[in-house]
Amino acid sequence: MGVARRAVLIAGPTASGKSALALEKARALDGIVVNADSMQVYDSLSIVTARPQPDELAQAMHKLYGFVPAATRFSTGGWLAAVSEVIADPGLGDRPLIFTGGTGLYFDALINGVAVVPPVPQAVVERIEHEVGALDREGRRAMLAARDPAMVDRLPEPDRQRLVRALAVLEATGKSLAAWQDETQAGLLDGFEVERLVLNPDRDVLRDRIARRFAAMVDQGAVEEVAGLMAQNLDARLPVMKAIGVREIAAWQAGEMSREAAIERAIIGTHQYAKRQRTWFRNRMGDWDWIE
């Protein structure tokens, strides 16, 4: 038997140093860095989403960064299909793959597989988004319980995006998302030697990193980047429009808030996102190697 191909999985909250560690691993192993962050896939936001910049890209091969048009609703299934192509690429041989990002669902799908759900018509999604839009947490839970009780245990505290997804799948396919999930296809890392890491920096350290990083983004071109995105006149409900920093910078540029207020709100939003990421990783990646 030959030596198993190596995969290194590096998860962690935003600004925890994942990209730097991935680059270090890639250089040491002659490996390829593969993006596992749902916002870094989009082509219009490089600085705002903290994608690797040219000096980093020059040091190792990077895959699945900035390859999806901003107007696209990209899914976990779409990412997994793209990863399958990377794994099968004969030009890459058996070089190690270093997956890094903050999207827990991507890692979960990579290891355990993903439900292959038929496409849902955009008109269905938009109508349900309108229904769900004004609901608070209790209202969302009640709506899910009434329409799709099979999903209640899987989404005990459904946010708007996941509720819309569940109800849209039910309406479009006539079958609960829970049933589709039970038909999940296998993950992609069978036969790999897998190393699984979660970066878990001290909260105060992370807080400082988040603040410094966003201030640097503003100085390095985030304002111009958001202006370019807004010029595309995209639907505000698209995932790319919800990237942290987009609404805040757009409001600042429109004169609706000050520069200081926009930066402060974006930093607070990033802290809240990092907290949600930590919770997800604790609940779903407790058996990974945690780096404090």
MILUMKOL-217019 format. One record per residue (C-alpha): residue number from 1; residue in one letter; z, x, y negated. Coordinates in steps of 0.5 Angstrom, whole numbers, plus 2048, in hexadecimal, padded with zeros to 3 digits. Example, Ala and Ser with C-alpha at 12.3 -4.5 7.8 and 13.67 -1.06 7.14 Angstrom:
2
atom k = 1 | r = A | c3 = 810 | c1 = 819 | c2 = 809;
atom k = 2 | r = S | c3 = 80E | c1 = 81B | c2 = 802;
***
This chain:
292
atom k = 1 | r = M | c3 = 800 | c1 = 800 | c2 = 800;
atom k = 2 | r = G | c3 = 7FF | c1 = 802 | c2 = 7F9;
atom k = 3 | r = V | c3 = 804 | c1 = 803 | c2 = 7F3;
atom k = 4 | r = A | c3 = 805 | c1 = 7FC | c2 = 7F0;
atom k = 5 | r = R | c3 = 802 | c1 = 7FC | c2 = 7E9;
atom k = 6 | r = R | c3 = 808 | c1 = 7FC | c2 = 7E4;
atom k = 7 | r = A | c3 = 80A | c1 = 7F6 | c2 = 7DF;
atom k = 8 | r = V | c3 = 80F | c1 = 7F7 | c2 = 7D9;
atom k = 9 | r = L | c3 = 811 | c1 = 7F1 | c2 = 7D6;
atom k = 10 | r = I | c3 = 815 | c1 = 7F1 | c2 = 7CF;
atom k = 11 | r = A | c3 = 818 | c1 = 7EB | c2 = 7CC;
atom k = 12 | r = G | c3 = 81D | c1 = 7EA | c2 = 7C6;
atom k = 13 | r = P | c3 = 81E | c1 = 7E7 | c2 = 7C0;
atom k = 14 | r = T | c3 = 819 | c1 = 7E8 | c2 = 7BA;
atom k = 15 | r = A | c3 = 81A | c1 = 7EF | c2 = 7B6;
atom k = 16 | r = S | c3 = 81E | c1 = 7F2 | c2 = 7BC;
atom k = 17 | r = G | c3 = 81A | c1 = 7F7 | c2 = 7BD;
atom k = 18 | r = K | c3 = 815 | c1 = 7F5 | c2 = 7C3;
atom k = 19 | r = S | c3 = 80F | c1 = 7F8 | c2 = 7C0;
atom k = 20 | r = A | c3 = 812 | c1 = 7FF | c2 = 7BF;
atom k = 21 | r = L | c3 = 814 | c1 = 7FF | c2 = 7C6;
atom k = 22 | r = A | c3 = 80E | c1 = 7FC | c2 = 7C9;
atom k = 23 | r = L | c3 = 80A | c1 = 802 | c2 = 7C6;
atom k = 24 | r = E | c3 = 80F | c1 = 807 | c2 = 7C8;
atom k = 25 | r = K | c3 = 80E | c1 = 804 | c2 = 7CF;
atom k = 26 | r = A | c3 = 806 | c1 = 804 | c2 = 7CF;
atom k = 27 | r = R | c3 = 806 | c1 = 80B | c2 = 7CC;
atom k = 28 | r = A | c3 = 80B | c1 = 80E | c2 = 7D2;
atom k = 29 | r = L | c3 = 807 | c1 = 80A | c2 = 7D7;
atom k = 30 | r = D | c3 = 800 | c1 = 80A | c2 = 7D5;
atom k = 31 | r = G | c3 = 801 | c1 = 802 | c2 = 7D5;
atom k = 32 | r = I | c3 = 7FE | c1 = 7FC | c2 = 7D1;
atom k = 33 | r = V | c3 = 802 | c1 = 7F8 | c2 = 7CC;
atom k = 34 | r = V | c3 = 801 | c1 = 7F1 | c2 = 7CD;
atom k = 35 | r = N | c3 = 803 | c1 = 7EC | c2 = 7C8;
atom k = 36 | r = A | c3 = 808 | c1 = 7E6 | c2 = 7CA;
atom k = 37 | r = D | c3 = 809 | c1 = 7E3 | c2 = 7C4;
atom k = 38 | r = S | c3 = 806 | c1 = 7DC | c2 = 7C2;
atom k = 39 | r = M | c3 = 805 | c1 = 7DE | c2 = 7BB;
atom k = 40 | r = Q | c3 = 802 | c1 = 7E5 | c2 = 7BB;
atom k = 41 | r = V | c3 = 7FC | c1 = 7E2 | c2 = 7BF;
atom k = 42 | r = Y | c3 = 7F9 | c1 = 7DF | c2 = 7B9;
atom k = 43 | r = D | c3 = 7F4 | c1 = 7E3 | c2 = 7B5;
atom k = 44 | r = S | c3 = 7F6 | c1 = 7E1 | c2 = 7AE;
atom k = 45 | r = L | c3 = 7FD | c1 = 7E3 | c2 = 7AE;
atom k = 46 | r = S | c3 = 7FE | c1 = 7EB | c2 = 7AF;
atom k = 47 | r = I | c3 = 804 | c1 = 7EC | c2 = 7AA;
atom k = 48 | r = V | c3 = 808 | c1 = 7E6 | c2 = 7AA;
atom k = 49 | r = T | c3 = 808 | c1 = 7E6 | c2 = 7B2;
atom k = 50 | r = A | c3 = 80A | c1 = 7ED | c2 = 7B2;
atom k = 51 | r = R | c3 = 804 | c1 = 7EF | c2 = 7B6;
atom k = 52 | r = P | c3 = 803 | c1 = 7F6 | c2 = 7B8;
atom k = 53 | r = Q | c3 = 800 | c1 = 7FA | c2 = 7B2;
atom k = 54 | r = P | c3 = 7FA | c1 = 7FF | c2 = 7B2;
atom k = 55 | r = D | c3 = 7FE | c1 = 805 | c2 = 7B3;
atom k = 56 | r = E | c3 = 802 | c1 = 802 | c2 = 7B9;
atom k = 57 | r = L | c3 = 7FB | c1 = 7FF | c2 = 7BC;
atom k = 58 | r = A | c3 = 7F8 | c1 = 806 | c2 = 7BC;
atom k = 59 | r = Q | c3 = 7FE | c1 = 809 | c2 = 7C0;
atom k = 60 | r = A | c3 = 7FD | c1 = 804 | c2 = 7C6;
atom k = 61 | r = M | c3 = 7F8 | c1 = 7FF | c2 = 7C9;
atom k = 62 | r = H | c3 = 7FA | c1 = 7F8 | c2 = 7C7;
atom k = 63 | r = K | c3 = 7F8 | c1 = 7F1 | c2 = 7CA;
atom k = 64 | r = L | c3 = 7F8 | c1 = 7EA | c2 = 7C7;
atom k = 65 | r = Y | c3 = 7FA | c1 = 7EB | c2 = 7C0;
atom k = 66 | r = G | c3 = 7F6 | c1 = 7E7 | c2 = 7BB;
atom k = 67 | r = F | c3 = 7F1 | c1 = 7E4 | c2 = 7C0;
atom k = 68 | r = V | c3 = 7F2 | c1 = 7DD | c2 = 7BE;
atom k = 69 | r = P | c3 = 7EF | c1 = 7D9 | c2 = 7B8;
atom k = 70 | r = A | c3 = 7F4 | c1 = 7D6 | c2 = 7B4;
atom k = 71 | r = A | c3 = 7F1 | c1 = 7CF | c2 = 7B5;
atom k = 72 | r = T | c3 = 7F3 | c1 = 7CF | c2 = 7BC;
atom k = 73 | r = R | c3 = 7F9 | c1 = 7CC | c2 = 7C0;
atom k = 74 | r = F | c3 = 7FA | c1 = 7D2 | c2 = 7C5;
atom k = 75 | r = S | c3 = 7FE | c1 = 7D0 | c2 = 7CB;
atom k = 76 | r = T | c3 = 802 | c1 = 7D4 | c2 = 7D0;
atom k = 77 | r = G | c3 = 7FD | c1 = 7D3 | c2 = 7D5;
atom k = 78 | r = G | c3 = 7F8 | c1 = 7D6 | c2 = 7D0;
atom k = 79 | r = W | c3 = 7FC | c1 = 7DC | c2 = 7D0;
atom k = 80 | r = L | c3 = 7FD | c1 = 7DC | c2 = 7D7;
atom k = 81 | r = A | c3 = 7F5 | c1 = 7DC | c2 = 7D8;
atom k = 82 | r = A | c3 = 7F4 | c1 = 7E1 | c2 = 7D3;
atom k = 83 | r = V | c3 = 7F9 | c1 = 7E6 | c2 = 7D7;
atom k = 84 | r = S | c3 = 7F6 | c1 = 7E4 | c2 = 7DD;
atom k = 85 | r = E | c3 = 7F0 | c1 = 7E7 | c2 = 7DA;
atom k = 86 | r = V | c3 = 7F3 | c1 = 7EE | c2 = 7D8;
atom k = 87 | r = I | c3 = 7F6 | c1 = 7EF | c2 = 7DF;
atom k = 88 | r = A | c3 = 7F0 | c1 = 7EE | c2 = 7E2;
atom k = 89 | r = D | c3 = 7EC | c1 = 7F2 | c2 = 7DD;
atom k = 90 | r = P | c3 = 7E9 | c1 = 7F8 | c2 = 7E2;
atom k = 91 | r = G | c3 = 7E8 | c1 = 7FC | c2 = 7DB;
atom k = 92 | r = L | c3 = 7F0 | c1 = 7FD | c2 = 7DB;
atom k = 93 | r = G | c3 = 7F1 | c1 = 7FF | c2 = 7E2;
atom k = 94 | r = D | c3 = 7F8 | c1 = 7FF | c2 = 7E4;
atom k = 95 | r = R | c3 = 7FB | c1 = 801 | c2 = 7DE;
atom k = 96 | r = P | c3 = 802 | c1 = 7FE | c2 = 7DD;
atom k = 97 | r = L | c3 = 803 | c1 = 7F8 | c2 = 7D8;
atom k = 98 | r = I | c3 = 808 | c1 = 7F7 | c2 = 7D3;
atom k = 99 | r = F | c3 = 809 | c1 = 7F0 | c2 = 7D1;
atom k = 100 | r = T | c3 = 80D | c1 = 7EF | c2 = 7CB;
atom k = 101 | r = G | c3 = 80F | c1 = 7E9 | c2 = 7C6;
atom k = 102 | r = G | c3 = 814 | c1 = 7E4 | c2 = 7C5;
atom k = 103 | r = T | c3 = 811 | c1 = 7DE | c2 = 7C8;
atom k = 104 | r = G | c3 = 815 | c1 = 7DC | c2 = 7CE;
atom k = 105 | r = L | c3 = 810 | c1 = 7D7 | c2 = 7D1;
atom k = 106 | r = Y | c3 = 80B | c1 = 7DD | c2 = 7D1;
atom k = 107 | r = F | c3 = 80F | c1 = 7E1 | c2 = 7D6;
atom k = 108 | r = D | c3 = 811 | c1 = 7DB | c2 = 7DA;
atom k = 109 | r = A | c3 = 80A | c1 = 7D9 | c2 = 7DB;
atom k = 110 | r = L | c3 = 808 | c1 = 7E1 | c2 = 7DD;
atom k = 111 | r = I | c3 = 80E | c1 = 7E1 | c2 = 7E2;
atom k = 112 | r = N | c3 = 80E | c1 = 7DA | c2 = 7E5;
atom k = 113 | r = G | c3 = 808 | c1 = 7D7 | c2 = 7E3;
atom k = 114 | r = V | c3 = 806 | c1 = 7D1 | c2 = 7DE;
atom k = 115 | r = A | c3 = 804 | c1 = 7CA | c2 = 7DF;
atom k = 116 | r = V | c3 = 7FC | c1 = 7C9 | c2 = 7DF;
atom k = 117 | r = V | c3 = 7FC | c1 = 7C3 | c2 = 7DA;
atom k = 118 | r = P | c3 = 7F5 | c1 = 7BF | c2 = 7D9;
atom k = 119 | r = P | c3 = 7F3 | c1 = 7C0 | c2 = 7D1;
atom k = 120 | r = V | c3 = 7F6 | c1 = 7BA | c2 = 7CD;
atom k = 121 | r = P | c3 = 7F2 | c1 = 7B7 | c2 = 7C8;
atom k = 122 | r = Q | c3 = 7F4 | c1 = 7B9 | c2 = 7C1;
atom k = 123 | r = A | c3 = 7F4 | c1 = 7B2 | c2 = 7BE;
atom k = 124 | r = V | c3 = 7F9 | c1 = 7B1 | c2 = 7C3;
atom k = 125 | r = V | c3 = 7FD | c1 = 7B7 | c2 = 7C1;
atom k = 126 | r = E | c3 = 7FD | c1 = 7B5 | c2 = 7B9;
atom k = 127 | r = R | c3 = 7FF | c1 = 7AD | c2 = 7BB;
atom k = 128 | r = I | c3 = 805 | c1 = 7AF | c2 = 7BE;
atom k = 129 | r = E | c3 = 807 | c1 = 7B5 | c2 = 7B9;
atom k = 130 | r = H | c3 = 806 | c1 = 7AF | c2 = 7B4;
atom k = 131 | r = E | c3 = 80B | c1 = 7AB | c2 = 7B8;
atom k = 132 | r = V | c3 = 810 | c1 = 7B1 | c2 = 7B9;
atom k = 133 | r = G | c3 = 810 | c1 = 7B4 | c2 = 7B3;
atom k = 134 | r = A | c3 = 816 | c1 = 7B0 | c2 = 7AF;
atom k = 135 | r = L | c3 = 81A | c1 = 7B0 | c2 = 7B5;
atom k = 136 | r = D | c3 = 821 | c1 = 7B4 | c2 = 7B5;
atom k = 137 | r = R | c3 = 824 | c1 = 7B7 | c2 = 7BC;
atom k = 138 | r = E | c3 = 827 | c1 = 7B1 | c2 = 7BE;
atom k = 139 | r = G | c3 = 820 | c1 = 7AD | c2 = 7BD;
atom k = 140 | r = R | c3 = 81C | c1 = 7B2 | c2 = 7C1;
atom k = 141 | r = R | c3 = 821 | c1 = 7B2 | c2 = 7C7;
atom k = 142 | r = A | c3 = 821 | c1 = 7AA | c2 = 7C7;
atom k = 143 | r = M | c3 = 819 | c1 = 7AA | c2 = 7C6;
atom k = 144 | r = L | c3 = 818 | c1 = 7AF | c2 = 7CC;
atom k = 145 | r = A | c3 = 81D | c1 = 7AB | c2 = 7D0;
atom k = 146 | r = A | c3 = 81A | c1 = 7A5 | c2 = 7CF;
atom k = 147 | r = R | c3 = 813 | c1 = 7A7 | c2 = 7D1;
atom k = 148 | r = D | c3 = 813 | c1 = 7AD | c2 = 7D5;
atom k = 149 | r = P | c3 = 81A | c1 = 7AD | c2 = 7D9;
atom k = 150 | r = A | c3 = 818 | c1 = 7B2 | c2 = 7DE;
atom k = 151 | r = M | c3 = 818 | c1 = 7B7 | c2 = 7D8;
atom k = 152 | r = V | c3 = 81F | c1 = 7B6 | c2 = 7D5;
atom k = 153 | r = D | c3 = 822 | c1 = 7BB | c2 = 7DA;
atom k = 154 | r = R | c3 = 81D | c1 = 7C0 | c2 = 7D8;
atom k = 155 | r = L | c3 = 81D | c1 = 7BF | c2 = 7D0;
atom k = 156 | r = P | c3 = 824 | c1 = 7BD | c2 = 7CF;
atom k = 157 | r = E | c3 = 824 | c1 = 7BE | c2 = 7C8;
atom k = 158 | r = P | c3 = 81C | c1 = 7BE | c2 = 7C6;
atom k = 159 | r = D | c3 = 819 | c1 = 7C1 | c2 = 7C0;
atom k = 160 | r = R | c3 = 813 | c1 = 7BD | c2 = 7BD;
atom k = 161 | r = Q | c3 = 80E | c1 = 7C2 | c2 = 7C0;
atom k = 162 | r = R | c3 = 811 | c1 = 7C1 | c2 = 7C7;
atom k = 163 | r = L | c3 = 812 | c1 = 7BA | c2 = 7C6;
atom k = 164 | r = V | c3 = 80A | c1 = 7B9 | c2 = 7C4;
atom k = 165 | r = R | c3 = 808 | c1 = 7BD | c2 = 7C9;
atom k = 166 | r = A | c3 = 80C | c1 = 7B9 | c2 = 7CF;
atom k = 167 | r = L | c3 = 80A | c1 = 7B2 | c2 = 7CC;
atom k = 168 | r = A | c3 = 802 | c1 = 7B4 | c2 = 7CB;
atom k = 169 | r = V | c3 = 802 | c1 = 7B7 | c2 = 7D2;
atom k = 170 | r = L | c3 = 804 | c1 = 7B0 | c2 = 7D5;
atom k = 171 | r = E | c3 = 800 | c1 = 7AC | c2 = 7D1;
atom k = 172 | r = A | c3 = 7FA | c1 = 7B0 | c2 = 7D2;
atom k = 173 | r = T | c3 = 7FA | c1 = 7B1 | c2 = 7D9;
atom k = 174 | r = G | c3 = 7FF | c1 = 7AC | c2 = 7DB;
atom k = 175 | r = K | c3 = 804 | c1 = 7B1 | c2 = 7DF;
atom k = 176 | r = S | c3 = 80A | c1 = 7B4 | c2 = 7DC;
atom k = 177 | r = L | c3 = 80A | c1 = 7BB | c2 = 7DA;
atom k = 178 | r = A | c3 = 810 | c1 = 7BC | c2 = 7DF;
atom k = 179 | r = A | c3 = 80B | c1 = 7BA | c2 = 7E5;
atom k = 180 | r = W | c3 = 806 | c1 = 7BF | c2 = 7E2;
atom k = 181 | r = Q | c3 = 80B | c1 = 7C4 | c2 = 7E1;
atom k = 182 | r = D | c3 = 80D | c1 = 7C3 | c2 = 7E9;
atom k = 183 | r = E | c3 = 806 | c1 = 7C5 | c2 = 7EB;
atom k = 184 | r = T | c3 = 806 | c1 = 7CC | c2 = 7E7;
atom k = 185 | r = Q | c3 = 802 | c1 = 7D1 | c2 = 7E9;
atom k = 186 | r = A | c3 = 805 | c1 = 7D8 | c2 = 7EB;
atom k = 187 | r = G | c3 = 806 | c1 = 7DE | c2 = 7E6;
atom k = 188 | r = L | c3 = 802 | c1 = 7E4 | c2 = 7E5;
atom k = 189 | r = L | c3 = 806 | c1 = 7E9 | c2 = 7E7;
atom k = 190 | r = D | c3 = 807 | c1 = 7E9 | c2 = 7EF;
atom k = 191 | r = G | c3 = 805 | c1 = 7F0 | c2 = 7F1;
atom k = 192 | r = F | c3 = 808 | c1 = 7F3 | c2 = 7EB;
atom k = 193 | r = E | c3 = 80E | c1 = 7F8 | c2 = 7EA;
atom k = 194 | r = V | c3 = 811 | c1 = 7F4 | c2 = 7E4;
atom k = 195 | r = E | c3 = 816 | c1 = 7F7 | c2 = 7DF;
atom k = 196 | r = R | c3 = 81A | c1 = 7F1 | c2 = 7DB;
atom k = 197 | r = L | c3 = 81D | c1 = 7F3 | c2 = 7D5;
atom k = 198 | r = V | c3 = 820 | c1 = 7EE | c2 = 7CF;
atom k = 199 | r = L | c3 = 822 | c1 = 7F2 | c2 = 7C9;
atom k = 200 | r = N | c3 = 829 | c1 = 7EF | c2 = 7C6;
atom k = 201 | r = P | c3 = 82A | c1 = 7F3 | c2 = 7BF;
atom k = 202 | r = D | c3 = 831 | c1 = 7F1 | c2 = 7BC;
atom k = 203 | r = R | c3 = 830 | c1 = 7EB | c2 = 7B7;
atom k = 204 | r = D | c3 = 832 | c1 = 7EF | c2 = 7B1;
atom k = 205 | r = V | c3 = 82D | c1 = 7F4 | c2 = 7B2;
atom k = 206 | r = L | c3 = 828 | c1 = 7EF | c2 = 7B4;
atom k = 207 | r = R | c3 = 829 | c1 = 7EB | c2 = 7AE;
atom k = 208 | r = D | c3 = 828 | c1 = 7F1 | c2 = 7A9;
atom k = 209 | r = R | c3 = 822 | c1 = 7F3 | c2 = 7AD;
atom k = 210 | r = I | c3 = 81F | c1 = 7EC | c2 = 7AC;
atom k = 211 | r = A | c3 = 820 | c1 = 7EC | c2 = 7A4;
atom k = 212 | r = R | c3 = 81D | c1 = 7F3 | c2 = 7A4;
atom k = 213 | r = R | c3 = 817 | c1 = 7F1 | c2 = 7A8;
atom k = 214 | r = F | c3 = 816 | c1 = 7EB | c2 = 7A4;
atom k = 215 | r = A | c3 = 816 | c1 = 7EF | c2 = 79D;
atom k = 216 | r = A | c3 = 812 | c1 = 7F4 | c2 = 7A0;
atom k = 217 | r = M | c3 = 80D | c1 = 7EF | c2 = 7A2;
atom k = 218 | r = V | c3 = 80C | c1 = 7EC | c2 = 79B;
atom k = 219 | r = D | c3 = 80B | c1 = 7F3 | c2 = 798;
atom k = 220 | r = Q | c3 = 806 | c1 = 7F4 | c2 = 79E;
atom k = 221 | r = G | c3 = 801 | c1 = 7EE | c2 = 79D;
atom k = 222 | r = A | c3 = 804 | c1 = 7E8 | c2 = 7A0;
atom k = 223 | r = V | c3 = 803 | c1 = 7E4 | c2 = 799;
atom k = 224 | r = E | c3 = 7FB | c1 = 7E6 | c2 = 799;
atom k = 225 | r = E | c3 = 7FB | c1 = 7E4 | c2 = 7A1;
atom k = 226 | r = V | c3 = 7FF | c1 = 7DD | c2 = 7A0;
atom k = 227 | r = A | c3 = 7FA | c1 = 7DC | c2 = 79A;
atom k = 228 | r = G | c3 = 7F4 | c1 = 7DD | c2 = 79F;
atom k = 229 | r = L | c3 = 7F7 | c1 = 7D9 | c2 = 7A4;
atom k = 230 | r = M | c3 = 7F8 | c1 = 7D3 | c2 = 79F;
atom k = 231 | r = A | c3 = 7F1 | c1 = 7D4 | c2 = 79D;
atom k = 232 | r = Q | c3 = 7EF | c1 = 7D2 | c2 = 7A4;
atom k = 233 | r = N | c3 = 7F1 | c1 = 7CB | c2 = 7A2;
atom k = 234 | r = L | c3 = 7F4 | c1 = 7CA | c2 = 7A9;
atom k = 235 | r = D | c3 = 7F8 | c1 = 7C4 | c2 = 7AC;
atom k = 236 | r = A | c3 = 7FF | c1 = 7C6 | c2 = 7AA;
atom k = 237 | r = R | c3 = 802 | c1 = 7C3 | c2 = 7B1;
atom k = 238 | r = L | c3 = 7FE | c1 = 7C9 | c2 = 7B4;
atom k = 239 | r = P | c3 = 803 | c1 = 7CE | c2 = 7B7;
atom k = 240 | r = V | c3 = 800 | c1 = 7D4 | c2 = 7B3;
atom k = 241 | r = M | c3 = 802 | c1 = 7D0 | c2 = 7AD;
atom k = 242 | r = K | c3 = 809 | c1 = 7D0 | c2 = 7AF;
atom k = 243 | r = A | c3 = 80A | c1 = 7D8 | c2 = 7B0;
atom k = 244 | r = I | c3 = 810 | c1 = 7DA | c2 = 7AC;
atom k = 245 | r = G | c3 = 80F | c1 = 7DC | c2 = 7A5;
atom k = 246 | r = V | c3 = 808 | c1 = 7D8 | c2 = 7A4;
atom k = 247 | r = R | c3 = 80B | c1 = 7D1 | c2 = 7A1;
atom k = 248 | r = E | c3 = 810 | c1 = 7D6 | c2 = 79D;
atom k = 249 | r = I | c3 = 80B | c1 = 7DA | c2 = 79A;
atom k = 250 | r = A | c3 = 806 | c1 = 7D5 | c2 = 799;
atom k = 251 | r = A | c3 = 80B | c1 = 7D1 | c2 = 795;
atom k = 252 | r = W | c3 = 80D | c1 = 7D7 | c2 = 791;
atom k = 253 | r = Q | c3 = 806 | c1 = 7D8 | c2 = 78F;
atom k = 254 | r = A | c3 = 805 | c1 = 7D1 | c2 = 78D;
atom k = 255 | r = G | c3 = 80B | c1 = 7D1 | c2 = 788;
atom k = 256 | r = E | c3 = 80F | c1 = 7CD | c2 = 78D;
atom k = 257 | r = M | c3 = 814 | c1 = 7D2 | c2 = 78D;
atom k = 258 | r = S | c3 = 816 | c1 = 7D9 | c2 = 78B;
atom k = 259 | r = R | c3 = 814 | c1 = 7DF | c2 = 78E;
atom k = 260 | r = E | c3 = 81C | c1 = 7E0 | c2 = 790;
atom k = 261 | r = A | c3 = 81D | c1 = 7D9 | c2 = 793;
atom k = 262 | r = A | c3 = 817 | c1 = 7DA | c2 = 797;
atom k = 263 | r = I | c3 = 819 | c1 = 7E1 | c2 = 79A;
atom k = 264 | r = E | c3 = 820 | c1 = 7DE | c2 = 79B;
atom k = 265 | r = R | c3 = 81D | c1 = 7D8 | c2 = 79F;
atom k = 266 | r = A | c3 = 819 | c1 = 7DC | c2 = 7A3;
atom k = 267 | r = I | c3 = 81E | c1 = 7E1 | c2 = 7A5;
atom k = 268 | r = I | c3 = 823 | c1 = 7DB | c2 = 7A7;
atom k = 269 | r = G | c3 = 81E | c1 = 7D8 | c2 = 7AB;
atom k = 270 | r = T | c3 = 81D | c1 = 7DE | c2 = 7AF;
atom k = 271 | r = H | c3 = 824 | c1 = 7DF | c2 = 7B0;
atom k = 272 | r = Q | c3 = 824 | c1 = 7D8 | c2 = 7B3;
atom k = 273 | r = Y | c3 = 81E | c1 = 7D9 | c2 = 7B7;
atom k = 274 | r = A | c3 = 821 | c1 = 7DF | c2 = 7BA;
atom k = 275 | r = K | c3 = 827 | c1 = 7DB | c2 = 7BC;
atom k = 276 | r = R | c3 = 823 | c1 = 7D6 | c2 = 7C0;
atom k = 277 | r = Q | c3 = 820 | c1 = 7DC | c2 = 7C3;
atom k = 278 | r = R | c3 = 826 | c1 = 7DF | c2 = 7C5;
atom k = 279 | r = T | c3 = 829 | c1 = 7D9 | c2 = 7C8;
atom k = 280 | r = W | c3 = 822 | c1 = 7D8 | c2 = 7CC;
atom k = 281 | r = F | c3 = 823 | c1 = 7DF | c2 = 7CF;
atom k = 282 | r = R | c3 = 82A | c1 = 7DE | c2 = 7D1;
atom k = 283 | r = N | c3 = 828 | c1 = 7D8 | c2 = 7D4;
atom k = 284 | r = R | c3 = 822 | c1 = 7DA | c2 = 7D8;
atom k = 285 | r = M | c3 = 822 | c1 = 7E2 | c2 = 7D8;
atom k = 286 | r = G | c3 = 829 | c1 = 7E3 | c2 = 7DA;
atom k = 287 | r = D | c3 = 827 | c1 = 7E7 | c2 = 7E0;
atom k = 288 | r = W | c3 = 823 | c1 = 7EC | c2 = 7DC;
atom k = 289 | r = D | c3 = 825 | c1 = 7F3 | c2 = 7D9;
atom k = 290 | r = W | c3 = 829 | c1 = 7F2 | c2 = 7D3;
atom k = 291 | r = I | c3 = 828 | c1 = 7F7 | c2 = 7CE;
atom k = 292 | r = E | c3 = 82E | c1 = 7F7 | c2 = 7C8;
***
